[in-house]
Amino acid sequence: MTETDSLPPPSPAPLSAQGRFWALLPCAGVGARAAGPTAASLPKQYHLLAGRPVVLHTLAAFAGVRRLLGTLVAVAPGDHFLDAHAHPALRVVPCGGRTRADTVLGGLQALLAQGAQPGDWVLVHDAARCLVTSGQIDALIDECADDSVGGLLAQRLADTLKTGVDGPDGLRVVGTLERSDKWLAQTPQMFRIGALLAAMAQAGPHVTDEASAMEALGLHPRLVPAGAQNFKLTYPEDFALAAALLAQRQQGESVVSTSRCEAI
């Protein structure tokens, strides 16, 4: 069995009155903050996690969403890692740029070149946000397919939020911010391809997420609540936490499967 055997075969995605749906995974970063002994040669999205490369966990979640017409993975030129994990549901394109925004822009252009339409929806998702579930992706589509702007998964901020400055006697708190209206942005972020392409081109290479680019045009994306487990692998300790959560999920699936067999 290969590692892509766990990805279910793609099913014909039904067309919808709200448009068509595509996924785009920017997968060209080097993951410098996830520093480790192999960080210089192996980007974090390709590190092994629970026995599989991180990005394959991510792709498995998108493979479970029937409404997607396809998933495009935007990699850096010369990156052939996913060649060994070929799957009919994937389109791997070497259109990665110097920044995440450049990679997303290249991926949007690649989608249009491959038959997507400007009025189609695209769900942009971080390759290293590998704990997202098919259910969360479907929930985002359900909430945003009739929205005039689009939206994103997000988590309401629960912790007290501080501002700080680094002075001569160390890092000190200088204020506490109101948190009731604060949210942590997650992905996927879902917008019309044409609108997002124009927004990203105008925002420039240093915009950190798609919603920010849309906001710069005066638009207000919809917030769709998601859980704390949909975090992005950023620091070394994140890998241990993600591995534990994946093991917990797999154990739960095993218990459910055993219960079903016993009931037959």
C-alpha positions as CSV (number, residue, x, y, z in Angstrom):
1,M,0.0,0.0,0.0
2,T,1.3,3.5,-0.9
3,E,0.7,6.5,1.3
4,T,-1.7,7.9,-1.3
5,D,-3.9,4.8,-1.0
6,S,-5.5,6.5,1.9
7,L,-6.8,9.3,-0.3
8,P,-10.2,8.2,-1.6
9,P,-10.6,8.3,-5.4
10,P,-12.1,11.6,-6.7
11,S,-15.8,11.6,-7.4
12,P,-17.4,13.8,-10.0
13,A,-18.2,17.0,-8.2
14,P,-21.7,18.2,-8.8
15,L,-22.1,21.7,-10.2
16,S,-23.9,24.1,-8.0
17,A,-26.1,27.1,-8.4
18,Q,-23.5,29.0,-6.3
19,G,-20.6,28.1,-8.7
20,R,-17.8,25.6,-8.8
21,F,-15.3,24.9,-6.1
22,W,-11.5,24.4,-6.2
23,A,-8.8,24.1,-3.6
24,L,-5.4,25.7,-3.7
25,L,-2.5,24.7,-1.3
26,P,0.5,27.0,-1.3
27,C,3.3,24.5,-0.7
28,A,6.5,26.4,-1.5
29,G,7.7,27.6,1.9
30,V,10.8,26.4,3.7
31,G,9.3,26.4,7.3
32,A,12.3,28.3,8.8
33,R,10.5,28.6,12.2
34,A,10.1,24.9,12.5
35,A,13.8,24.6,12.8
36,G,15.2,21.1,13.1
37,P,18.2,19.1,11.9
38,T,16.7,18.7,8.4
39,A,15.0,22.0,8.1
40,A,17.5,23.3,5.6
41,S,16.8,20.4,3.2
42,L,13.3,19.4,4.0
43,P,10.4,22.0,4.2
44,K,8.1,21.4,7.2
45,Q,5.2,20.3,4.9
46,Y,7.2,17.3,4.0
47,H,8.4,16.2,7.5
48,L,7.0,12.9,8.6
49,L,4.1,13.2,11.1
50,A,2.4,10.0,12.4
51,G,4.3,8.1,9.6
52,R,3.3,10.2,6.7
53,P,4.4,13.6,5.2
54,V,2.5,16.5,6.7
55,V,1.0,17.6,3.4
56,L,-0.6,14.2,2.8
57,H,-2.6,14.5,6.0
58,T,-3.8,17.9,4.6
59,L,-4.6,16.5,1.2
60,A,-6.6,13.6,2.7
61,A,-9.0,16.1,4.3
62,F,-9.6,17.8,0.9
63,A,-10.0,14.5,-0.8
64,G,-13.0,13.9,1.4
65,V,-14.9,16.9,0.1
66,R,-17.0,15.8,-2.9
67,R,-17.9,19.3,-4.1
68,L,-14.3,20.1,-5.1
69,L,-13.5,19.9,-8.8
70,G,-9.8,19.6,-8.1
71,T,-7.0,20.5,-5.7
72,L,-3.9,22.4,-7.0
73,V,-0.7,22.3,-5.0
74,A,1.6,25.2,-5.8
75,V,5.2,24.1,-5.2
76,A,8.6,25.7,-5.7
77,P,10.3,25.3,-9.1
78,G,12.4,22.1,-9.0
79,D,10.4,20.6,-6.1
80,H,9.6,17.0,-7.1
81,F,8.6,15.7,-3.7
82,L,5.0,15.0,-4.6
83,D,6.0,13.2,-7.8
84,A,6.2,10.0,-5.7
85,H,2.7,10.6,-4.4
86,A,0.9,11.1,-7.6
87,H,-2.9,10.9,-7.4
88,P,-5.7,11.8,-9.9
89,A,-7.2,14.3,-7.5
90,L,-4.0,16.5,-7.4
91,R,-2.6,19.0,-9.8
92,V,1.0,19.9,-8.8
93,V,2.3,23.0,-10.4
94,P,5.7,24.6,-9.9
95,C,4.4,28.1,-9.6
96,G,5.7,28.9,-6.1
97,G,7.2,32.4,-5.4
98,R,9.4,34.1,-2.9
99,T,6.5,34.8,-0.5
100,R,3.3,33.0,0.3
101,A,1.3,35.8,-1.5
102,D,3.4,35.3,-4.6
103,T,2.7,31.5,-4.5
104,V,-1.0,32.0,-4.1
105,L,-1.0,34.5,-7.0
106,G,0.8,31.9,-9.2
107,G,-1.6,29.2,-8.1
108,L,-4.7,31.3,-9.0
109,Q,-3.3,32.0,-12.4
110,A,-2.5,28.3,-12.8
111,L,-6.1,27.4,-11.9
112,L,-7.4,29.7,-14.6
113,A,-5.0,28.3,-17.1
114,Q,-6.3,24.8,-16.3
115,G,-9.9,25.6,-16.9
116,A,-11.2,27.3,-13.8
117,Q,-13.4,30.4,-14.3
118,P,-13.1,33.8,-12.6
119,G,-16.5,33.3,-11.0
120,D,-15.5,29.9,-9.5
121,W,-14.7,29.7,-5.8
122,V,-11.2,28.8,-4.5
123,L,-10.4,27.5,-1.0
124,V,-6.8,28.5,-0.2
125,H,-5.3,26.4,2.6
126,D,-1.9,26.2,4.3
127,A,-0.2,22.9,3.5
128,A,1.1,22.8,7.1
129,R,-2.4,23.2,8.6
130,C,-2.8,19.4,8.5
131,L,-5.4,18.8,11.2
132,V,-8.2,20.4,9.3
133,T,-11.1,18.0,8.7
134,S,-13.4,17.4,5.7
135,G,-16.3,18.5,7.8
136,Q,-14.7,21.9,8.6
137,I,-14.1,22.4,4.9
138,D,-17.7,21.5,4.0
139,A,-18.9,23.8,6.7
140,L,-17.0,26.7,5.2
141,I,-18.5,26.0,1.8
142,D,-22.0,25.8,3.3
143,E,-21.6,29.2,5.0
144,C,-19.9,31.1,2.1
145,A,-21.3,29.6,-1.1
146,D,-24.2,32.2,-1.1
147,D,-22.1,35.0,0.4
148,S,-21.3,38.1,-1.7
149,V,-17.7,38.2,-0.5
150,G,-16.6,34.8,0.9
151,G,-15.0,34.0,4.2
152,L,-12.6,32.0,6.3
153,L,-12.4,29.6,9.1
154,A,-11.4,31.3,12.4
155,Q,-11.3,30.8,16.1
156,R,-12.5,33.3,18.7
157,L,-9.7,34.5,20.9
158,A,-10.0,33.0,24.4
159,D,-6.9,34.3,26.1
160,T,-6.2,37.7,27.5
161,L,-4.3,39.7,24.8
162,K,-1.3,41.8,25.7
163,T,0.9,44.3,23.9
164,G,4.6,44.4,24.9
165,V,7.8,46.2,24.2
166,D,11.4,45.0,24.4
167,G,13.3,47.5,26.6
168,P,16.6,47.7,28.4
169,D,15.3,45.6,31.3
170,G,13.6,43.0,29.1
171,L,10.2,42.4,27.5
172,R,7.4,44.2,29.4
173,V,3.7,44.5,29.1
174,V,2.5,47.9,28.1
175,G,-1.2,47.3,27.7
176,T,-4.2,44.8,27.6
177,L,-6.4,44.7,24.5
178,E,-10.1,44.1,24.4
179,R,-10.5,40.5,23.2
180,S,-14.3,40.1,22.7
181,D,-14.1,41.0,19.0
182,K,-10.8,39.3,18.3
183,W,-10.4,36.2,16.1
184,L,-7.5,34.0,15.1
185,A,-7.5,33.7,11.3
186,Q,-7.2,30.1,10.0
187,T,-7.6,28.5,6.6
188,P,-9.2,27.5,4.3
189,Q,-10.1,31.0,3.1
190,M,-12.7,31.0,0.4
191,F,-13.2,33.6,-2.3
192,R,-14.1,34.0,-6.0
193,I,-11.0,33.4,-8.1
194,G,-11.3,36.6,-10.1
195,A,-11.9,38.8,-7.1
196,L,-9.1,37.2,-5.1
197,L,-6.7,37.4,-8.0
198,A,-7.3,41.2,-8.3
199,A,-7.1,41.7,-4.5
200,M,-3.8,39.7,-4.2
201,A,-2.2,41.6,-7.1
202,Q,-3.1,44.9,-5.5
203,A,-2.1,43.9,-2.0
204,G,1.4,43.0,-3.0
205,P,3.8,40.2,-2.0
206,H,3.8,40.7,1.8
207,V,0.1,40.3,2.6
208,T,-0.1,37.4,5.0
209,D,-3.5,36.0,4.1
210,E,-6.2,36.2,1.5
211,A,-8.8,37.8,3.8
212,S,-6.4,40.7,4.4
213,A,-6.2,41.3,0.7
214,M,-10.0,41.4,0.3
215,E,-10.2,43.7,3.4
216,A,-7.8,46.1,1.6
217,L,-10.5,46.5,-1.0
218,G,-13.1,47.5,1.6
219,L,-14.8,44.1,1.8
220,H,-15.8,42.2,4.9
221,P,-15.2,38.4,4.7
222,R,-17.5,36.1,6.7
223,L,-16.0,34.5,9.9
224,V,-16.9,30.8,10.2
225,P,-16.0,29.4,13.6
226,A,-13.6,26.5,13.7
227,G,-11.8,24.6,16.5
228,A,-8.4,25.1,18.1
229,Q,-7.1,21.9,16.5
230,N,-6.9,23.6,13.1
231,F,-3.6,25.2,13.9
232,K,-0.6,25.6,11.6
233,L,2.6,23.7,12.3
234,T,5.0,26.5,13.0
235,Y,7.3,25.7,15.9
236,P,9.1,22.3,16.7
237,E,6.7,21.6,19.6
238,D,3.7,21.9,17.3
239,F,4.7,18.6,15.6
240,A,4.5,16.6,18.9
241,L,1.0,18.1,19.6
242,A,-0.2,17.3,16.1
243,A,1.1,13.7,16.3
244,A,-0.8,13.2,19.6
245,L,-4.0,14.6,18.1
246,L,-3.7,12.4,15.0
247,A,-3.2,9.4,17.2
248,Q,-6.2,10.3,19.2
249,R,-8.3,10.6,16.1
250,Q,-7.1,7.3,14.7
251,Q,-7.9,5.6,18.0
252,G,-11.4,7.1,18.0
253,E,-12.0,5.9,14.4
254,S,-10.8,2.4,15.4
255,V,-13.2,2.3,18.3
256,V,-16.1,3.4,16.0
257,S,-15.2,0.8,13.4
258,T,-15.0,-1.9,16.0
259,S,-18.4,-0.9,17.4
260,R,-20.0,-1.1,14.0
261,C,-18.6,-4.5,13.4
262,E,-19.9,-5.8,16.8
263,A,-23.3,-4.4,16.0
264,I,-23.6,-6.4,12.8
